[in-house]
Amino acid sequence: MTVSSAVQIGYRLANEVNEGNPANNCVNGHPIFYVEGQAGELPGHIYSEAGMREFRISRMCEWCFDDMCIEEDDDFDLSEGEGLLY
C-alpha cells in the first residue's frame, strides 16, 4: 500500500496538534485527521463524511473501524448464519 502525501501530512500534523490532547484521539489512541479518500491509509485516518459521523458516535477512526470489520472477501457465508453470535 502506498500512502499518499496528503495523508502523510495529515498524520504528521494530527500527531503534532493533538499531542497531549486525548480528546482528539480515537478510542485506540490514534490522533484523528480527515483526508478524503477510499480507504484508511494510516491509524487515525478518517476519509469520508460517514466516517466523521461514526467518529462522533463511537470515537473510532475509520482505520480502526475497517480493521475490526470483516472483509468482503472473507469466507463467511452469512446466509447460513456462519459467524453470527446467536
Secondary structure, DSSP 8 states (H G I E B T S, - for coil): ----HHHHHHHHHHHHHHTT-GGGB-TTS-B-EE---SS--STTEE-SHHHHHHHHHH---HHHHHHHS--TTSS--GGGTTT---
